[in-house]
Amino acid sequence: MIPEVKNMAAPESLEGKVALVTGASSGIGRAIALSLAGAGANLVINARTAAALEEVSQLIDPTGEKVAIVTGDISKRTIPANREVGEVILGPGDRMVQTARERWNRLDIVVHAAGDEKNGLFMRQSDGDWDEAYGVKLTGARNVMKPAVNVMYRTGEGLL
């Protein structure tokens, strides 16, 4: 049974819809994932560590039929691995979209809630902390939205 998430408004039914949620292992991302699942959506969830995602996955659906896990740092892009043969290493954003399409043949909702806890006090924040925090927030948004919007636009799925 999915625990109730208070103060989260969810549509009456998202049965048959597919949602991607980054940062789903804790905080706002976790609450959103649980709320979408409570409304009936199938989910592809992402965070850096598998253990925390497994816990959320078990809360959503212990059978694993309604949830898929894609671990990895969302700030990492898809990169060419071997240009001669067109081989690439898919980043987590592309893998999330690919997983949704392979598993449920659709994509309807994308929520980018991943963040980095190194924000700290602005005047004490190092350049490295800034780059890491906003790499996850901003580059991560691009890395999940670009492949998602491409699919949604081509298929007419989801809300653009």
Secondary structure, DSSP 8 states (H G I E B T S, - for coil): -----TT----S--TT-EEEEETTTSHHHHHHHHHHHHTT-EEEEEES-HHHHHHHHHHH-TTSSSEEEEES-TT---EEEETTTTEEE--HHHHHHHHHHHHHS---EEEE----TT---GGG--HHHHHHHHIIIIIHHHHHHHHHHHHHHHHT-S--
